Amino acid sequence: MEPVVELGAAAPENAATALLSFMHMGGPAMWAIGALSVLTATLILWKIMRLLSFGAWSGGRHTAAALDLWSQDKPAEAMALLSNRTSHRARLAHAVMHSALDPAMDRDAAEAEATRVARGLLAQARAGLRGLELASTIGPLLGLLGTVTGMIAAFQTLQEAGSRADPALLAGGIWEALLTTAAGMAVAIPAQVALTWFESVVDALRHDMEDAATRILHGPRQRPALRQAAE
């Protein structure tokens, strides 16, 4: 059993040594890409947690139930159902209902208030997307920078060797330089995939919020009040 314990203890150390060696071969650009990869992974996890807290994948069940109550001319029950909800759909619906019931607001004012609240909520939902966009853009650029600087160093070494230049030396320098290109794309591709996914989630959330606001401000419950105001 003792050799197994020794191998198990040495495995993390060997993995760390291999990682450091890999990073060293890529040069300064590889370290920048490594830092970018950590920041990107952290941002993706943070964004998932934020969207979960905003109810992006909850389906809006409580909001739909509140909208049904609103259409049945039960505003108090509808607002009570949404009062303790923290999802963006519920918060917007509650704010729009409050505006629609405010006697000091006409429909135009209520629509302006709904737009203001929706913009603020969507700004929260979109927070962090610019960071992912930046990571997907500069990842390949950092990789290309590392490749170019690595190629320069490889050819400088070849020039210094003169007529005694070893082709294997040049080949080794080139593949080490190309490591940064691969690493940069390895960071950029997940960042771009995550960015596209999050944007689709935010777009779906925006659609649901717009639909809820329209049903509240222009639904059946508002028509008698509008007719009365017109008279």
C-alpha positions as protocol buffer text, in pm:
chain_id: "A"
residue {
  index: 1
  type: MET
  ca { x: 0 y: 0 z: 0 }
}
residue {
  index: 2
  type: GLU
  ca { x: 290 y: 241 z: 60 }
}
residue {
  index: 3
  type: PRO
  ca { x: 381 y: 290 z: -312 }
}
residue {
  index: 4
  type: VAL
  ca { x: 18 y: 377 z: -382 }
}
residue {
  index: 5
  type: VAL
  ca { x: 26 y: 646 z: -114 }
}
residue {
  index: 6
  type: GLU
  ca { x: 348 y: 789 z: -256 }
}
residue {
  index: 7
  type: LEU
  ca { x: 210 y: 797 z: -609 }
}
residue {
  index: 8
  type: GLY
  ca { x: -109 y: 959 z: -492 }
}
residue {
  index: 9
  type: ALA
  ca { x: 83 y: 1227 z: -305 }
}
residue {
  index: 10
  type: ALA
  ca { x: 315 y: 1291 z: -600 }
}
residue {
  index: 11
  type: ALA
  ca { x: 39 y: 1318 z: -861 }
}
residue {
  index: 12
  type: PRO
  ca { x: -74 y: 1676 z: -775 }
}
residue {
  index: 13
  type: GLU
  ca { x: 287 y: 1791 z: -760 }
}
residue {
  index: 14
  type: ASN
  ca { x: 362 y: 1637 z: -1100 }
}
residue {
  index: 15
  type: ALA
  ca { x: 50 y: 1795 z: -1248 }
}
residue {
  index: 16
  type: ALA
  ca { x: 147 y: 2137 z: -1112 }
}
residue {
  index: 17
  type: THR
  ca { x: 500 y: 2099 z: -1249 }
}
residue {
  index: 18
  type: ALA
  ca { x: 366 y: 2003 z: -1592 }
}
residue {
  index: 19
  type: LEU
  ca { x: 129 y: 2300 z: -1592 }
}
residue {
  index: 20
  type: LEU
  ca { x: 406 y: 2542 z: -1498 }
}
residue {
  index: 21
  type: SER
  ca { x: 628 y: 2398 z: -1769 }
}
residue {
  index: 22
  type: PHE
  ca { x: 349 y: 2435 z: -2025 }
}
residue {
  index: 23
  type: MET
  ca { x: 290 y: 2796 z: -1923 }
}
residue {
  index: 24
  type: HIS
  ca { x: 662 y: 2872 z: -1936 }
}
residue {
  index: 25
  type: MET
  ca { x: 692 y: 2740 z: -2291 }
}
residue {
  index: 26
  type: GLY
  ca { x: 431 y: 2988 z: -2411 }
}
residue {
  index: 27
  type: GLY
  ca { x: 606 y: 3288 z: -2262 }
}
residue {
  index: 28
  type: PRO
  ca { x: 442 y: 3602 z: -2118 }
}
residue {
  index: 29
  type: ALA
  ca { x: 144 y: 3576 z: -2354 }
}
residue {
  index: 30
  type: MET
  ca { x: 61 y: 3233 z: -2215 }
}
residue {
  index: 31
  type: TRP
  ca { x: 48 y: 3372 z: -1862 }
}
residue {
  index: 32
  type: ALA
  ca { x: -186 y: 3647 z: -1982 }
}
residue {
  index: 33
  type: ILE
  ca { x: -406 y: 3385 z: -2149 }
}
residue {
  index: 34
  type: GLY
  ca { x: -402 y: 3177 z: -1831 }
}
residue {
  index: 35
  type: ALA
  ca { x: -520 y: 3475 z: -1627 }
}
residue {
  index: 36
  type: LEU
  ca { x: -785 y: 3547 z: -1890 }
}
residue {
  index: 37
  type: SER
  ca { x: -909 y: 3187 z: -1873 }
}
residue {
  index: 38
  type: VAL
  ca { x: -951 y: 3209 z: -1495 }
}
residue {
  index: 39
  type: LEU
  ca { x: -1140 y: 3538 z: -1523 }
}
residue {
  index: 40
  type: THR
  ca { x: -1360 y: 3401 z: -1801 }
}
residue {
  index: 41
  type: ALA
  ca { x: -1452 y: 3087 z: -1607 }
}
residue {
  index: 42
  type: THR
  ca { x: -1527 y: 3297 z: -1299 }
}
residue {
  index: 43
  type: LEU
  ca { x: -1742 y: 3535 z: -1503 }
}
residue {
  index: 44
  type: ILE
  ca { x: -1940 y: 3250 z: -1658 }
}
residue {
  index: 45
  type: LEU
  ca { x: -2012 y: 3093 z: -1320 }
}
residue {
  index: 46
  type: TRP
  ca { x: -2106 y: 3432 z: -1174 }
}
residue {
  index: 47
  type: LYS
  ca { x: -2337 y: 3502 z: -1466 }
}
residue {
  index: 48
  type: ILE
  ca { x: -2515 y: 3169 z: -1427 }
}
residue {
  index: 49
  type: MET
  ca { x: -2573 y: 3239 z: -1058 }
}
residue {
  index: 50
  type: ARG
  ca { x: -2702 y: 3587 z: -1135 }
}
residue {
  index: 51
  type: LEU
  ca { x: -2945 y: 3467 z: -1399 }
}
residue {
  index: 52
  type: LEU
  ca { x: -3068 y: 3198 z: -1161 }
}
residue {
  index: 53
  type: SER
  ca { x: -3136 y: 3465 z: -898 }
}
residue {
  index: 54
  type: PHE
  ca { x: -3322 y: 3670 z: -1160 }
}
residue {
  index: 55
  type: GLY
  ca { x: -3548 y: 3372 z: -1238 }
}
residue {
  index: 56
  type: ALA
  ca { x: -3430 y: 3351 z: -1599 }
}
residue {
  index: 57
  type: TRP
  ca { x: -3508 y: 2979 z: -1615 }
}
residue {
  index: 58
  type: SER
  ca { x: -3804 y: 2970 z: -1377 }
}
residue {
  index: 59
  type: GLY
  ca { x: -4060 y: 2991 z: -1656 }
}
residue {
  index: 60
  type: GLY
  ca { x: -4253 y: 3275 z: -1495 }
}
residue {
  index: 61
  type: ARG
  ca { x: -4520 y: 3053 z: -1341 }
}
residue {
  index: 62
  type: HIS
  ca { x: -4614 y: 3298 z: -1066 }
}
residue {
  index: 63
  type: THR
  ca { x: -4616 y: 3589 z: -1308 }
}
residue {
  index: 64
  type: ALA
  ca { x: -4849 y: 3400 z: -1543 }
}
residue {
  index: 65
  type: ALA
  ca { x: -5084 y: 3324 z: -1254 }
}
residue {
  index: 66
  type: ALA
  ca { x: -5081 y: 3689 z: -1150 }
}
residue {
  index: 67
  type: LEU
  ca { x: -5161 y: 3797 z: -1505 }
}
residue {
  index: 68
  type: ASP
  ca { x: -5459 y: 3561 z: -1507 }
}
residue {
  index: 69
  type: LEU
  ca { x: -5584 y: 3717 z: -1183 }
}
residue {
  index: 70
  type: TRP
  ca { x: -5533 y: 4063 z: -1330 }
}
residue {
  index: 71
  type: SER
  ca { x: -5738 y: 3974 z: -1638 }
}
residue {
  index: 72
  type: GLN
  ca { x: -6011 y: 3846 z: -1404 }
}
residue {
  index: 73
  type: ASP
  ca { x: -6029 y: 4191 z: -1241 }
}
residue {
  index: 74
  type: LYS
  ca { x: -5853 y: 4078 z: -922 }
}
residue {
  index: 75
  type: PRO
  ca { x: -5570 y: 4331 z: -893 }
}
residue {
  index: 76
  type: ALA
  ca { x: -5521 y: 4295 z: -519 }
}
residue {
  index: 77
  type: GLU
  ca { x: -5475 y: 3918 z: -545 }
}
residue {
  index: 78
  type: ALA
  ca { x: -5245 y: 3959 z: -847 }
}
residue {
  index: 79
  type: MET
  ca { x: -5018 y: 4208 z: -673 }
}
residue {
  index: 80
  type: ALA
  ca { x: -5015 y: 4004 z: -353 }
}
residue {
  index: 81
  type: LEU
  ca { x: -4897 y: 3701 z: -550 }
}
residue {
  index: 82
  type: LEU
  ca { x: -4605 y: 3900 z: -689 }
}
residue {
  index: 83
  type: SER
  ca { x: -4517 y: 4110 z: -385 }
}
residue {
  index: 84
  type: ASN
  ca { x: -4256 y: 3870 z: -243 }
}
residue {
  index: 85
  type: ARG
  ca { x: -4118 y: 3743 z: -573 }
}
residue {
  index: 86
  type: THR
  ca { x: -3762 y: 3839 z: -674 }
}
residue {
  index: 87
  type: SER
  ca { x: -3760 y: 3729 z: -1038 }
}
residue {
  index: 88
  type: HIS
  ca { x: -3735 y: 3998 z: -1303 }
}
residue {
  index: 89
  type: ARG
  ca { x: -4065 y: 3897 z: -1461 }
}
residue {
  index: 90
  type: ALA
  ca { x: -4246 y: 3929 z: -1131 }
}
residue {
  index: 91
  type: ARG
  ca { x: -4077 y: 4256 z: -1035 }
}
residue {
  index: 92
  type: LEU
  ca { x: -4168 y: 4418 z: -1365 }
}
residue {
  index: 93
  type: ALA
  ca { x: -4526 y: 4290 z: -1358 }
}
residue {
  index: 94
  type: HIS
  ca { x: -4570 y: 4416 z: -1002 }
}
residue {
  index: 95
  type: ALA
  ca { x: -4431 y: 4759 z: -1091 }
}
residue {
  index: 96
  type: VAL
  ca { x: -4653 y: 4789 z: -1400 }
}
residue {
  index: 97
  type: MET
  ca { x: -4962 y: 4685 z: -1204 }
}
residue {
  index: 98
  type: HIS
  ca { x: -4882 y: 4946 z: -942 }
}
residue {
  index: 99
  type: SER
  ca { x: -4849 y: 5211 z: -1214 }
}
residue {
  index: 100
  type: ALA
  ca { x: -5169 y: 5101 z: -1385 }
}
residue {
  index: 101
  type: LEU
  ca { x: -5363 y: 5132 z: -1058 }
}
residue {
  index: 102
  type: ASP
  ca { x: -5216 y: 5473 z: -974 }
}
residue {
  index: 103
  type: PRO
  ca { x: -5492 y: 5731 z: -1036 }
}
residue {
  index: 104
  type: ALA
  ca { x: -5230 y: 5999 z: -1091 }
}
residue {
  index: 105
  type: MET
  ca { x: -5094 y: 5816 z: -1398 }
}
residue {
  index: 106
  type: ASP
  ca { x: -5254 y: 5789 z: -1737 }
}
residue {
  index: 107
  type: ARG
  ca { x: -5166 y: 5508 z: -1974 }
}
residue {
  index: 108
  type: ASP
  ca { x: -4879 y: 5697 z: -2136 }
}
residue {
  index: 109
  type: ALA
  ca { x: -4722 y: 5766 z: -1798 }
}
residue {
  index: 110
  type: ALA
  ca { x: -4770 y: 5404 z: -1695 }
}
residue {
  index: 111
  type: GLU
  ca { x: -4603 y: 5287 z: -2017 }
}
residue {
  index: 112
  type: ALA
  ca { x: -4310 y: 5523 z: -1958 }
}
residue {
  index: 113
  type: GLU
  ca { x: -4269 y: 5390 z: -1605 }
}
residue {
  index: 114
  type: ALA
  ca { x: -4286 y: 5032 z: -1731 }
}
residue {
  index: 115
  type: THR
  ca { x: -4014 y: 5111 z: -1987 }
}
residue {
  index: 116
  type: ARG
  ca { x: -3794 y: 5267 z: -1720 }
}
residue {
  index: 117
  type: VAL
  ca { x: -3826 y: 4970 z: -1486 }
}
residue {
  index: 118
  type: ALA
  ca { x: -3774 y: 4720 z: -1768 }
}
residue {
  index: 119
  type: ARG
  ca { x: -3456 y: 4893 z: -1883 }
}
residue {
  index: 120
  type: GLY
  ca { x: -3311 y: 4880 z: -1534 }
}
residue {
  index: 121
  type: LEU
  ca { x: -3393 y: 4513 z: -1490 }
}
residue {
  index: 122
  type: LEU
  ca { x: -3256 y: 4421 z: -1831 }
}
residue {
  index: 123
  type: ALA
  ca { x: -2938 y: 4616 z: -1760 }
}
residue {
  index: 124
  type: GLN
  ca { x: -2891 y: 4396 z: -1454 }
}
residue {
  index: 125
  type: ALA
  ca { x: -2956 y: 4085 z: -1662 }
}
residue {
  index: 126
  type: ARG
  ca { x: -2701 y: 4191 z: -1924 }
}
residue {
  index: 127
  type: ALA
  ca { x: -2427 y: 4276 z: -1674 }
}
residue {
  index: 128
  type: GLY
  ca { x: -2108 y: 4084 z: -1749 }
}
residue {
  index: 129
  type: LEU
  ca { x: -2182 y: 4015 z: -2115 }
}
residue {
  index: 130
  type: ARG
  ca { x: -1933 y: 4279 z: -2227 }
}
residue {
  index: 131
  type: GLY
  ca { x: -1665 y: 4097 z: -2030 }
}
residue {
  index: 132
  type: LEU
  ca { x: -1736 y: 3772 z: -2214 }
}
residue {
  index: 133
  type: GLU
  ca { x: -1737 y: 3957 z: -2543 }
}
residue {
  index: 134
  type: LEU
  ca { x: -1398 y: 4106 z: -2458 }
}
residue {
  index: 135
  type: ALA
  ca { x: -1260 y: 3764 z: -2361 }
}
residue {
  index: 136
  type: SER
  ca { x: -1377 y: 3608 z: -2688 }
}
residue {
  index: 137
  type: THR
  ca { x: -1212 y: 3892 z: -2879 }
}
residue {
  index: 138
  type: ILE
  ca { x: -876 y: 3931 z: -2707 }
}
residue {
  index: 139
  type: GLY
  ca { x: -816 y: 3559 z: -2642 }
}
residue {
  index: 140
  type: PRO
  ca { x: -713 y: 3485 z: -3004 }
}
residue {
  index: 141
  type: LEU
  ca { x: -527 y: 3817 z: -3021 }
}
residue {
  index: 142
  type: LEU
  ca { x: -318 y: 3726 z: -2717 }
}
residue {
  index: 143
  type: GLY
  ca { x: -255 y: 3386 z: -2876 }
}
residue {
  index: 144
  type: LEU
  ca { x: -146 y: 3550 z: -3199 }
}
residue {
  index: 145
  type: LEU
  ca { x: 79 y: 3788 z: -3008 }
}
residue {
  index: 146
  type: GLY
  ca { x: 245 y: 3496 z: -2832 }
}
residue {
  index: 147
  type: THR
  ca { x: 291 y: 3317 z: -3163 }
}
residue {
  index: 148
  type: VAL
  ca { x: 450 y: 3619 z: -3329 }
}
residue {
  index: 149
  type: THR
  ca { x: 688 y: 3687 z: -3040 }
}
residue {
  index: 150
  type: GLY
  ca { x: 773 y: 3316 z: -3021 }
}
residue {
  index: 151
  type: MET
  ca { x: 848 y: 3302 z: -3394 }
}
residue {
  index: 152
  type: ILE
  ca { x: 1071 y: 3609 z: -3362 }
}
residue {
  index: 153
  type: ALA
  ca { x: 1264 y: 3443 z: -3081 }
}
residue {
  index: 154
  type: ALA
  ca { x: 1293 y: 3118 z: -3280 }
}
residue {
  index: 155
  type: PHE
  ca { x: 1434 y: 3291 z: -3587 }
}
residue {
  index: 156
  type: GLN
  ca { x: 1672 y: 3497 z: -3374 }
}
residue {
  index: 157
  type: THR
  ca { x: 1805 y: 3173 z: -3228 }
}
residue {
  index: 158
  type: LEU
  ca { x: 1837 y: 3031 z: -3579 }
}
residue {
  index: 159
  type: GLN
  ca { x: 2026 y: 3338 z: -3696 }
}
residue {
  index: 160
  type: GLU
  ca { x: 2267 y: 3321 z: -3404 }
}
residue {
  index: 161
  type: ALA
  ca { x: 2339 y: 2957 z: -3482 }
}
residue {
  index: 162
  type: GLY
  ca { x: 2448 y: 3054 z: -3834 }
}
residue {
  index: 163
  type: SER
  ca { x: 2557 y: 2770 z: -4062 }
}
residue {
  index: 164
  type: ARG
  ca { x: 2540 y: 2525 z: -3773 }
}
residue {
  index: 165
  type: ALA
  ca { x: 2164 y: 2582 z: -3739 }
}
residue {
  index: 166
  type: ASP
  ca { x: 1968 y: 2274 z: -3646 }
}
residue {
  index: 167
  type: PRO
  ca { x: 1625 y: 2250 z: -3819 }
}
residue {
  index: 168
  type: ALA
  ca { x: 1496 y: 2074 z: -3510 }
}
residue {
  index: 169
  type: LEU
  ca { x: 1571 y: 2389 z: -3311 }
}
residue {
  index: 170
  type: LEU
  ca { x: 1355 y: 2597 z: -3542 }
}
residue {
  index: 171
  type: ALA
  ca { x: 1075 y: 2341 z: -3540 }
}
residue {
  index: 172
  type: GLY
  ca { x: 1078 y: 2329 z: -3161 }
}
residue {
  index: 173
  type: GLY
  ca { x: 1056 y: 2706 z: -3139 }
}
residue {
  index: 174
  type: ILE
  ca { x: 765 y: 2716 z: -3384 }
}
residue {
  index: 175
  type: TRP
  ca { x: 551 y: 2458 z: -3206 }
}
residue {
  index: 176
  type: GLU
  ca { x: 615 y: 2624 z: -2874 }
}
residue {
  index: 177
  type: ALA
  ca { x: 504 y: 2955 z: -3025 }
}
residue {
  index: 178
  type: LEU
  ca { x: 189 y: 2799 z: -3168 }
}
residue {
  index: 179
  type: LEU
  ca { x: 88 y: 2683 z: -2822 }
}
residue {
  index: 180
  type: THR
  ca { x: -33 y: 3034 z: -2744 }
}
residue {
  index: 181
  type: THR
  ca { x: -260 y: 3039 z: -3049 }
}
residue {
  index: 182
  type: ALA
  ca { x: -423 y: 2715 z: -2941 }
}
residue {
  index: 183
  type: ALA
  ca { x: -456 y: 2840 z: -2583 }
}
residue {
  index: 184
  type: GLY
  ca { x: -609 y: 3168 z: -2696 }
}
residue {
  index: 185
  type: MET
  ca { x: -872 y: 2990 z: -2903 }
}
residue {
  index: 186
  type: ALA
  ca { x: -938 y: 2748 z: -2617 }
}
residue {
  index: 187
  type: VAL
  ca { x: -1038 y: 3049 z: -2407 }
}
residue {
  index: 188
  type: ALA
  ca { x: -1223 y: 3239 z: -2679 }
}
residue {
  index: 189
  type: ILE
  ca { x: -1446 y: 2954 z: -2797 }
}
residue {
  index: 190
  type: PRO
  ca { x: -1613 y: 2881 z: -2458 }
}
residue {
  index: 191
  type: ALA
  ca { x: -1644 y: 3255 z: -2396 }
}
residue {
  index: 192
  type: GLN
  ca { x: -1824 y: 3304 z: -2728 }
}
residue {
  index: 193
  type: VAL
  ca { x: -2051 y: 3005 z: -2669 }
}
residue {
  index: 194
  type: ALA
  ca { x: -2140 y: 3132 z: -2322 }
}
residue {
  index: 195
  type: LEU
  ca { x: -2198 y: 3483 z: -2457 }
}
residue {
  index: 196
  type: THR
  ca { x: -2439 y: 3359 z: -2723 }
}
residue {
  index: 197
  type: TRP
  ca { x: -2622 y: 3143 z: -2470 }
}
residue {
  index: 198
  type: PHE
  ca { x: -2659 y: 3424 z: -2216 }
}
residue {
  index: 199
  type: GLU
  ca { x: -2777 y: 3666 z: -2483 }
}
residue {
  index: 200
  type: SER
  ca { x: -3048 y: 3422 z: -2589 }
}
residue {
  index: 201
  type: VAL
  ca { x: -3157 y: 3384 z: -2226 }
}
residue {
  index: 202
  type: VAL
  ca { x: -3174 y: 3762 z: -2179 }
}
residue {
  index: 203
  type: ASP
  ca { x: -3367 y: 3801 z: -2505 }
}
residue {
  index: 204
  type: ALA
  ca { x: -3622 y: 3544 z: -2389 }
}
residue {
  index: 205
  type: LEU
  ca { x: -3650 y: 3724 z: -2056 }
}
residue {
  index: 206
  type: ARG
  ca { x: -3700 y: 4056 z: -2234 }
}
residue {
  index: 207
  type: HIS
  ca { x: -3975 y: 3906 z: -2450 }
}
residue {
  index: 208
  type: ASP
  ca { x: -4158 y: 3771 z: -2145 }
}
residue {
  index: 209
  type: MET
  ca { x: -4131 y: 4108 z: -1968 }
}
residue {
  index: 210
  type: GLU
  ca { x: -4263 y: 4296 z: -2270 }
}
residue {
  index: 211
  type: ASP
  ca { x: -4550 y: 4049 z: -2302 }
}
residue {
  index: 212
  type: ALA
  ca { x: -4642 y: 4089 z: -1934 }
}
residue {
  index: 213
  type: ALA
  ca { x: -4636 y: 4469 z: -1954 }
}
residue {
  index: 214
  type: THR
  ca { x: -4853 y: 4466 z: -2266 }
}
residue {
  index: 215
  type: ARG
  ca { x: -5109 y: 4233 z: -2108 }
}
residue {
  index: 216
  type: ILE
  ca { x: -5130 y: 4454 z: -1800 }
}
residue {
  index: 217
  type: LEU
  ca { x: -5153 y: 4791 z: -1975 }
}
residue {
  index: 218
  type: HIS
  ca { x: -5362 y: 4686 z: -2273 }
}
residue {
  index: 219
  type: GLY
  ca { x: -5548 y: 4383 z: -2139 }
}
residue {
  index: 220
  type: PRO
  ca { x: -5923 y: 4335 z: -2093 }
}
residue {
  index: 221
  type: ARG
  ca { x: -5918 y: 4487 z: -1746 }
}
residue {
  index: 222
  type: GLN
  ca { x: -5796 y: 4821 z: -1881 }
}
residue {
  index: 223
  type: ARG
  ca { x: -6051 y: 4855 z: -2161 }
}
residue {
  index: 224
  type: PRO
  ca { x: -6347 y: 4971 z: -1948 }
}
residue {
  index: 225
  type: ALA
  ca { x: -6128 y: 5229 z: -1779 }
}
residue {
  index: 226
  type: LEU
  ca { x: -6003 y: 5351 z: -2116 }
}
residue {
  index: 227
  type: ARG
  ca { x: -6355 y: 5378 z: -2251 }
}
residue {
  index: 228
  type: GLN
  ca { x: -6461 y: 5568 z: -1941 }
}
residue {
  index: 229
  type: ALA
  ca { x: -6168 y: 5806 z: -1976 }
}
residue {
  index: 230
  type: ALA
  ca { x: -6253 y: 5861 z: -2344 }
}
residue {
  index: 231
  type: GLU
  ca { x: -6613 y: 5948 z: -2257 }
}
